[in-house]
Amino acid sequence: MAAKTKLPPVKSKPAKSRIVVVEDHPVFAEGLVRLIDGEADMQVLEKVADGAKALGVIRRLKPDLALVDLGLPNKSGLEVIKQVRAAKLPVKLLVVSMYDEALYAQRVLQAGGDGYIMKQEDPPEIINAIRDVLAGRIYVSEEVLANGATPAAPAAAPVSELDKLSDTELEILEWLGKGRSNEEIAGYVRLKDAREVAAKLSQIQGKLNLNGLNALIRYAVCWVESPAN
């Protein structure tokens, strides 16, 4: 009887890292998808453009990592991160944003994020950031690290007068700088009505030492239109 030939074991392909993209700009979102899917060990499961829907998508798909923009409709990226962490979902969270890292990175880490990278970084560096976070490392720039940013502690010193603002106040300032009315802002940041927004704007004026609403509007517009943002 002829001896049976032993076949070599079939090597299974390593599992790909599963990623969700939370981004409301279609062109940039599609660019991220192409970039990630071009890597042999990564795949995008789904894109979601609405902050209010992000938690449900992440809960349903259970990705390894979610890339999260900050300026999302209906719920900010910071709120998405806080929701995901409150739900105790085991997903890594990397912010990819156009907003100034020096101002936002520490807020992201304290909210439970795992890293922060600016949208204008080269594609290979975005991939590096994704790999770092997937490997369990915190990703921020060397400049932010030099200022003492960590997940557990505030930066060693304020990097901007805007650090005086809460996350909600900062979001209100952004929408004001984008020309939104108090009624619109109330919906964006989940406040009761325009009067509550007006009260918040008064608090922001005081924290920034600005004299009157017109001065605050000018400040907000200049800040939003600044190349750094």
Backbone as numpy.savetxt, mean C-alpha at the origin, in Angstrom:
# Nx Ny Nz CAx CAy CAz Cx Cy Cz
12.16 -64.61 -16.43 11.30 -63.41 -16.43 12.19 -62.17 -16.43
11.92 -61.31 -17.34 12.75 -60.12 -17.48 12.58 -59.20 -16.28
13.71 -58.63 -15.85 13.65 -57.70 -14.72 12.94 -56.41 -15.14
12.16 -55.86 -14.20 11.47 -54.61 -14.48 12.44 -53.44 -14.45
12.30 -52.58 -15.43 13.15 -51.38 -15.48 12.58 -50.32 -14.55
13.44 -49.85 -13.65 12.99 -48.80 -12.74 13.04 -47.44 -13.43
11.92 -46.79 -13.43 11.85 -45.45 -14.03 12.29 -44.41 -13.01
12.97 -43.36 -13.49 13.38 -42.29 -12.56 12.15 -41.59 -11.99
12.24 -41.16 -10.75 11.09 -40.47 -10.15 10.77 -39.19 -10.92
9.50 -38.92 -11.03 9.05 -37.70 -11.70 9.23 -36.52 -10.76
9.96 -35.55 -11.23 10.20 -34.36 -10.42 9.02 -33.41 -10.56
8.39 -33.09 -9.43 7.28 -32.14 -9.47 7.81 -30.72 -9.54
7.10 -29.88 -10.25 7.51 -28.49 -10.36 7.26 -27.78 -9.03
8.20 -26.92 -8.62 7.98 -26.18 -7.37 6.76 -25.29 -7.49
6.04 -25.18 -6.39 4.83 -24.35 -6.39 5.20 -22.88 -6.61
4.38 -22.21 -7.38 4.60 -20.78 -7.62 4.03 -19.96 -6.45
4.68 -18.85 -6.17 4.15 -17.92 -5.18 2.89 -17.28 -5.75
1.84 -17.24 -4.97 0.53 -16.79 -5.44 0.30 -15.37 -4.96
-0.01 -14.47 -5.91 -0.03 -13.04 -5.64 -1.34 -12.42 -6.10
-1.86 -11.49 -5.29 -3.02 -10.67 -5.66 -2.54 -9.23 -5.81
-3.00 -8.56 -6.85 -2.65 -7.16 -7.12 -3.84 -6.28 -6.77
-3.67 -5.38 -5.79 -4.72 -4.45 -5.38 -4.31 -3.06 -5.88
-4.82 -2.68 -7.03 -4.35 -1.47 -7.74 -5.47 -0.96 -8.64
-5.77 0.35 -8.55 -6.90 0.89 -9.31 -6.51 1.56 -10.62
-5.21 1.67 -10.91 -4.79 2.23 -12.20 -4.60 1.07 -13.18
-5.48 0.94 -14.18 -5.47 -0.23 -15.05 -4.13 -0.49 -15.74
-3.50 0.56 -16.23 -2.25 0.38 -16.97 -1.15 -0.14 -16.04
-1.04 0.47 -14.86 0.00 0.01 -13.92 -0.31 -1.39 -13.41
-1.59 -1.66 -13.14 -1.98 -3.00 -12.67 -1.62 -4.06 -13.70
-1.90 -3.78 -14.97 -1.59 -4.75 -16.02 -0.08 -4.92 -16.17
0.66 -3.82 -15.97 2.11 -3.92 -16.01 2.65 -4.80 -14.90
2.08 -4.69 -13.70 2.49 -5.56 -12.60 2.19 -7.02 -12.91
1.01 -7.26 -13.48 0.64 -8.64 -13.81 1.64 -9.24 -14.79
1.96 -8.50 -15.86 2.92 -9.01 -16.85 4.29 -9.23 -16.23
4.71 -8.29 -15.38 6.02 -8.40 -14.73 6.09 -9.65 -13.85
5.08 -9.86 -13.03 5.08 -10.99 -12.10 4.91 -12.31 -12.84
3.98 -12.36 -13.78 3.75 -13.62 -14.51 4.93 -13.99 -15.41
5.81 -13.02 -15.66 7.02 -13.31 -16.42 8.08 -14.04 -15.62
7.88 -14.13 -14.30 8.81 -14.86 -13.42 8.36 -16.32 -13.33
9.31 -17.23 -13.39 8.96 -18.65 -13.41 8.35 -19.14 -12.12
8.61 -18.44 -11.01 8.16 -18.92 -9.70 7.06 -18.07 -9.08
6.39 -17.25 -9.90 5.32 -16.39 -9.39 4.13 -16.41 -10.33
2.94 -16.16 -9.78 1.77 -16.01 -10.62 0.77 -15.07 -9.95
0.09 -14.28 -10.75 -0.96 -13.40 -10.25 -2.29 -14.15 -10.30
-2.96 -14.22 -9.17 -4.25 -14.90 -9.10 -5.39 -14.01 -9.57
-5.31 -12.72 -9.19 -6.42 -11.82 -9.52 -5.99 -10.37 -9.29
-6.63 -9.47 -10.03 -6.49 -8.03 -9.80 -7.77 -7.53 -9.15
-7.63 -6.59 -8.23 -8.80 -5.94 -7.63 -8.52 -4.45 -7.56
-9.48 -3.63 -8.00 -9.26 -2.19 -8.13 -9.96 -1.38 -7.05
-10.64 -2.04 -6.13 -11.46 -1.36 -5.13 -11.00 -1.79 -3.74
-10.63 -0.81 -2.91 -10.15 -1.14 -1.58 -11.18 -1.88 -0.74
-12.46 -1.55 -0.93 -13.51 -2.18 -0.13 -13.67 -3.66 -0.47
-13.23 -4.07 -1.67 -13.37 -5.46 -2.09 -12.11 -6.29 -1.83
-11.04 -5.63 -1.44 -9.75 -6.31 -1.34 -9.75 -7.41 -0.29
-10.32 -7.14 0.89 -10.30 -8.14 1.95 -11.01 -9.41 1.51
-12.16 -9.27 0.86 -12.91 -10.44 0.41 -12.12 -11.27 -0.59
-11.41 -10.60 -1.51 -10.61 -11.31 -2.51 -9.46 -12.05 -1.83
-8.79 -11.37 -0.91 -7.66 -11.99 -0.21 -8.14 -13.16 0.65
-9.27 -12.99 1.30 -9.81 -14.07 2.13 -10.18 -15.29 1.27
-10.75 -15.03 0.08 -11.20 -16.12 -0.79 -10.03 -16.86 -1.44
-9.03 -16.13 -1.92 -7.95 -16.74 -2.69 -6.77 -17.21 -1.84
-6.64 -16.65 -0.63 -5.54 -17.02 0.27 -4.18 -16.95 -0.43
-3.81 -15.78 -0.97 -2.52 -15.66 -1.65 -1.36 -15.66 -0.66
-0.17 -15.84 -1.20 1.04 -15.71 -0.37 1.35 -14.24 -0.11
1.02 -13.40 -1.08 1.37 -11.98 -0.97 0.34 -11.14 -1.71
0.05 -9.96 -1.18 -0.79 -8.98 -1.88 0.02 -7.71 -2.08
0.03 -7.22 -3.32 0.60 -5.90 -3.62 -0.51 -4.89 -3.48
-0.31 -3.87 -2.66 -1.39 -2.95 -2.32 -1.00 -1.51 -2.61
-1.81 -0.83 -3.41 -1.65 0.61 -3.60 -2.24 1.33 -2.39
-1.83 2.57 -2.15 -2.40 3.34 -1.04 -3.66 4.09 -1.45
-3.63 4.73 -2.63 -4.73 5.59 -3.06 -5.83 4.82 -3.76
-6.54 3.97 -3.04 -7.59 3.15 -3.63 -8.97 3.78 -3.43
-9.90 3.53 -4.33 -11.27 4.01 -4.12 -11.96 3.21 -3.03
-12.81 3.91 -2.24 -13.71 3.31 -1.24 -13.04 2.83 0.03
-11.76 2.56 0.00 -11.02 2.21 1.22 -9.54 2.35 0.91
-8.82 3.08 1.74 -7.40 3.32 1.48 -6.59 2.04 1.67
-5.40 2.04 1.08 -4.51 0.90 1.24 -4.15 0.64 2.69
-3.98 1.70 3.47 -3.70 1.53 4.90 -4.84 0.81 5.60
-6.08 1.17 5.25 -7.22 0.52 5.86 -7.31 -0.95 5.44
-6.96 -1.23 4.19 -6.94 -2.62 3.71 -5.96 -3.44 4.55
-4.76 -2.88 4.76 -3.74 -3.59 5.55 -4.25 -3.85 6.97
-4.84 -2.83 7.58 -5.36 -3.00 8.94 -6.45 -4.07 8.99
-7.32 -4.09 7.98 -8.39 -5.09 7.93 -7.82 -6.50 7.80
-6.85 -6.66 6.91 -6.25 -7.98 6.70 -5.59 -8.47 7.98
-4.89 -7.59 8.66 -4.22 -8.00 9.90 -5.25 -8.30 11.00
-6.32 -7.51 11.08 -7.36 -7.77 12.07 -8.03 -9.12 11.82
-8.12 -9.51 10.55 -8.71 -10.80 10.19 -7.73 -11.96 10.38
-6.48 -11.63 10.74 -5.44 -12.65 10.99 -5.21 -13.57 9.79
-5.21 -12.97 8.61 -4.95 -13.75 7.40 -3.45 -13.87 7.18
-2.93 -15.06 6.90 -1.48 -15.26 6.77 -0.96 -14.86 5.39
-1.04 -13.59 5.07 -0.61 -13.11 3.77 0.40 -11.98 3.97
1.44 -11.98 3.16 2.40 -10.88 3.18 1.80 -9.69 2.43
2.11 -8.47 2.90 1.52 -7.26 2.32 2.64 -6.29 1.94
2.78 -6.03 0.65 3.79 -5.10 0.14 3.09 -3.93 -0.54
3.32 -2.73 -0.07 2.74 -1.53 -0.69 3.60 -1.11 -1.87
2.94 -0.87 -3.00 3.59 -0.30 -4.19 2.83 0.98 -4.49
3.47 2.13 -4.24 2.73 3.39 -4.26 3.54 4.51 -4.88
2.81 5.54 -5.32 3.46 6.75 -5.83 3.73 7.75 -4.72
3.16 7.52 -3.54 3.30 8.48 -2.46 4.66 8.37 -1.78
5.12 9.49 -1.22 6.45 9.61 -0.65 6.72 8.54 0.41
7.70 7.71 0.16 8.02 6.62 1.08 8.44 7.15 2.45
9.17 8.27 2.48 9.63 8.82 3.75 8.47 9.15 4.67
7.32 9.49 4.09 6.16 9.84 4.88 5.31 8.63 5.22
5.19 7.70 4.29 4.20 6.63 4.44 4.76 5.29 4.91
6.03 5.02 4.69 6.55 3.68 4.97 6.35 3.28 6.42
6.65 4.19 7.36 6.49 3.84 8.76 5.03 3.57 9.11
4.11 4.35 8.53 2.68 4.12 8.78 2.27 2.73 8.28
2.80 2.35 7.13 2.48 1.04 6.55 3.00 -0.07 7.45
4.23 0.04 7.93 4.80 -0.99 8.79 4.02 -1.09 10.10
3.66 0.04 10.67 2.93 0.01 11.93 1.52 -0.53 11.76
0.95 -0.37 10.56 -0.38 -0.93 10.29 -0.33 -2.44 10.09
0.86 -2.99 9.87 1.00 -4.43 9.67 1.54 -4.82 8.31
1.95 -3.84 7.51 2.54 -4.14 6.21 3.94 -4.71 6.35
4.39 -5.36 5.29 5.71 -6.01 5.30 6.74 -5.28 4.44
6.34 -4.21 3.77 7.30 -3.49 2.96 6.65 -2.38 2.17
7.51 -1.55 1.57 7.05 -0.38 0.83 8.04 -0.12 -0.30
7.52 0.01 -1.52 8.37 0.37 -2.65 7.63 1.37 -3.52
8.36 2.33 -4.05 7.76 3.35 -4.90 7.48 2.81 -6.30
6.40 3.27 -6.92 6.03 2.80 -8.25 7.09 3.12 -9.30
7.84 4.19 -9.07 8.81 4.59 -10.09 10.10 3.77 -10.06
10.20 2.82 -9.14 11.39 1.96 -9.12 11.42 1.08 -10.38
12.61 0.66 -10.77 12.77 -0.21 -11.94 12.08 -1.56 -11.68
11.54 -2.18 -12.73 10.87 -3.48 -12.57 11.71 -4.53 -11.83
13.02 -4.68 -12.12 13.78 -5.68 -11.37 13.79 -5.42 -9.86
13.77 -4.15 -9.46 13.76 -3.84 -8.03 12.41 -4.17 -7.40
11.34 -4.00 -8.16 10.03 -4.40 -7.65 10.00 -5.91 -7.42
10.57 -6.66 -8.36 10.66 -8.12 -8.18 11.51 -8.45 -6.96
12.62 -7.75 -6.77 13.46 -7.97 -5.59 12.68 -7.73 -4.31
11.87 -6.65 -4.31 11.06 -6.34 -3.12 10.07 -7.45 -2.85
9.43 -7.96 -3.90 8.48 -9.07 -3.74 9.17 -10.28 -3.16
10.36 -10.62 -3.69 11.09 -11.79 -3.19 11.51 -11.61 -1.73
11.95 -10.41 -1.38 12.34 -10.16 0.01 11.17 -10.39 0.96
10.02 -9.82 0.61 8.85 -9.93 1.48 8.37 -11.38 1.55
8.36 -12.07 0.42 7.97 -13.49 0.43 8.90 -14.33 1.30
10.15 -13.91 1.38 11.13 -14.63 2.19 11.06 -14.26 3.67
10.13 -13.38 4.02 9.97 -13.02 5.42 10.75 -11.81 5.87
11.33 -11.08 4.91 12.09 -9.88 5.25 11.24 -8.63 5.03
11.56 -7.57 5.77 10.92 -6.27 5.57 11.65 -5.54 4.45
10.89 -4.98 3.51 11.52 -4.24 2.42 11.16 -2.76 2.51
12.16 -1.92 2.73 12.05 -0.47 2.59 13.40 0.02 2.07
13.45 1.27 1.65 14.70 1.81 1.11 15.73 2.01 2.22
16.99 2.12 1.81 18.06 2.36 2.77 17.85 3.68 3.51
17.29 4.69 2.80 17.07 6.00 3.42 16.07 5.88 4.57
15.01 5.13 4.35 14.00 4.96 5.40 14.57 4.16 6.56
15.35 3.13 6.27 15.99 2.35 7.33 16.92 3.23 8.17
17.60 4.15 7.50 18.52 5.04 8.21 17.78 5.95 9.19
16.49 6.22 8.91 15.69 7.04 9.81 15.06 6.24 10.93
15.37 4.93 10.99 14.94 4.13 12.12 13.60 3.45 11.95
13.08 3.32 10.73 11.78 2.69 10.54 11.84 1.21 10.83
10.91 0.73 11.65 10.78 -0.70 11.96 9.30 -1.02 12.08
8.93 -2.30 12.02 7.52 -2.64 12.18 6.97 -2.31 13.56
7.84 -2.30 14.58 7.35 -2.20 15.95 7.49 -0.82 16.57
8.31 0.05 15.97 8.60 1.32 16.62 8.53 2.45 15.63
8.18 3.67 16.09 8.18 4.81 15.20 9.58 5.19 14.77
9.68 5.96 13.71 10.98 6.42 13.26 11.65 7.25 14.35
12.97 7.31 14.30 13.70 7.97 15.36 13.33 9.44 15.48
12.96 10.06 14.40 12.59 11.47 14.42 11.61 11.73 13.30
10.74 12.72 13.47 9.80 13.02 12.40 10.51 13.38 11.12
10.02 12.88 9.99 10.65 13.22 8.72 9.85 14.29 8.00
8.68 14.66 8.53 7.85 15.65 7.87 6.86 16.20 8.87
6.44 17.45 8.66 5.39 18.01 9.52 4.08 17.24 9.36
3.94 16.54 8.25 2.73 15.75 8.04 2.67 14.55 8.97
3.78 14.21 9.63 3.75 13.13 10.61 2.82 13.45 11.78
2.48 14.72 11.94 1.56 15.10 13.01 0.14 14.62 12.74
-0.16 14.30 11.50 -1.52 13.93 11.12 -1.77 12.44 11.32
-3.01 12.11 11.69 -3.41 10.71 11.74 -3.55 10.17 10.33
-3.72 8.85 10.20 -3.90 8.26 8.87 -5.12 8.84 8.17
-6.22 9.00 8.90 -7.44 9.56 8.31 -7.24 11.01 7.89
-6.57 11.80 8.73 -6.33 13.20 8.40 -5.44 13.32 7.16
-4.47 12.45 7.06 -3.59 12.47 5.89 -4.37 12.13 4.62
-5.28 11.17 4.74 -6.11 10.79 3.59 -7.02 11.93 3.18
-7.59 12.63 4.17 -8.44 13.80 3.88 -7.63 14.87 3.15
-6.42 15.10 3.61 -5.57 16.11 2.97 -5.30 15.75 1.51
-5.08 14.47 1.23 -4.85 14.03 -0.15 -6.07 14.34 -1.04
-7.25 13.95 -0.55 -8.46 14.18 -1.36 -8.73 15.67 -1.54
-8.43 16.48 -0.51 -8.59 17.93 -0.64 -7.67 18.45 -1.72
-6.43 17.98 -1.73 -5.47 18.42 -2.74 -5.84 17.97 -4.14
-6.66 16.93 -4.25 -7.13 16.46 -5.55 -8.42 17.15 -5.99
-8.86 18.13 -5.20 -10.01 18.95 -5.60 -11.36 18.39 -5.23
-11.42 17.43 -4.32 -12.70 16.84 -3.94 -13.44 17.73 -2.94
-14.76 17.70 -3.01 -15.60 18.47 -2.09 -15.68 17.76 -0.74
-16.16 18.49 0.27 -16.31 17.88 1.58 -17.26 16.69 1.54
-18.32 16.80 0.74 -19.27 15.70 0.61 -18.59 14.46 0.03
-17.79 14.67 -1.01 -17.08 13.54 -1.62 -16.08 12.93 -0.65
-15.34 13.79 0.06 -14.33 13.30 0.99 -14.98 12.47 2.09
-16.15 12.89 2.56 -16.84 12.14 3.61 -17.08 10.70 3.16
-17.45 10.51 1.91 -17.66 9.17 1.39 -16.37 8.39 1.26
-15.31 9.06 0.82 -14.03 8.38 0.62 -13.45 7.86 1.93
-13.53 8.69 2.98 -12.86 8.33 4.24 -13.83 7.84 5.30
-15.08 7.59 4.89 -16.08 6.97 5.75 -16.42 7.82 6.98
-16.59 9.13 6.75 -17.10 10.01 7.79 -18.60 10.24 7.58
-19.27 10.74 8.60 -20.73 10.84 8.58 -21.23 11.79 7.51
-20.65 13.00 7.44 -21.14 13.99 6.48 -20.09 15.07 6.27
-20.45 16.08 5.47 -19.51 17.16 5.13 -19.12 17.97 6.36
-20.02 18.09 7.32 -19.70 18.85 8.53 -18.59 18.17 9.34
-18.62 16.86 9.35 -17.55 16.13 10.06 -16.21 16.31 9.35
-16.25 16.36 8.00 -15.02 16.63 7.24 -14.51 18.02 7.56
-15.43 19.00 7.62 -15.03 20.38 7.94 -14.35 20.45 9.31
-14.87 19.70 10.28 -14.25 19.68 11.61 -12.84 19.08 11.54
-12.69 18.02 10.75 -11.37 17.41 10.58 -10.40 18.38 9.90
-10.90 19.13 8.91 -10.05 20.09 8.21 -9.56 21.17 9.17
-10.42 21.57 10.09 -10.02 22.56 11.09 -8.91 22.00 11.98
-9.01 20.73 12.35 -7.97 20.10 13.15 -6.65 20.03 12.39
-6.75 19.72 11.09 -5.55 19.63 10.26 -4.87 20.99 10.16
-5.66 22.03 9.98 -5.10 23.40 9.93 -4.28 23.69 11.18
-4.85 23.33 12.34 -4.15 23.58 13.59 -2.85 22.82 13.69
-2.86 21.55 13.30 -1.65 20.73 13.38 -0.56 21.22 12.44
-0.97 21.79 11.29 0.02 22.27 10.31 0.31 23.76 10.45
-0.31 24.39 11.45 -0.10 25.84 11.71 -0.44 26.69 10.49
-1.57 26.37 9.86 -2.03 27.12 8.70 -3.21 28.01 9.09
-3.26 29.18 8.48 -4.27 30.18 8.85 -5.41 30.19 7.83
-6.44 29.41 8.10 -7.63 29.43 7.26 -7.68 28.31 6.23
-8.88 28.07 5.71 -9.10 26.97 4.78 -8.37 27.19 3.46
-8.33 28.43 2.97 -7.65 28.69 1.69 -6.17 28.32 1.77
-5.55 28.63 2.90 -4.14 28.27 3.08 -3.98 26.75 3.10
-4.94 26.06 3.70 -4.87 24.61 3.76 -5.05 24.01 2.36
-5.99 24.57 1.58 -6.21 24.07 0.22 -4.95 24.25 -0.62
-4.32 25.43 -0.53 -3.08 25.67 -1.29 -2.01 24.68 -0.88
-1.89 24.46 0.42 -0.90 23.50 0.93 -1.18 22.11 0.37
-2.44 21.69 0.42 -2.80 20.35 -0.04 -2.53 20.17 -1.53
-2.89 21.17 -2.32 -2.68 21.08 -3.77 -1.18 21.02 -4.09
-0.41 21.87 -3.44 1.05 21.87 -3.69 1.66 20.53 -3.28
1.19 19.97 -2.18 1.74 18.70 -1.70 1.39 17.56 -2.66
0.13 17.49 -3.10 -0.29 16.43 -4.00 0.43 16.54 -5.34
0.67 17.76 -5.82 1.29 17.96 -7.11 2.81 17.94 -7.06
3.36 17.83 -5.86 4.83 17.79 -5.72 5.39 16.57 -6.41
6.51 16.71 -7.13 7.14 15.54 -7.78 7.45 14.41 -6.81
7.69 14.71 -5.55 8.00 13.67 -4.57 6.81 12.79 -4.25
5.60 13.26 -4.58 4.41 12.49 -4.30 3.83 11.89 -5.56
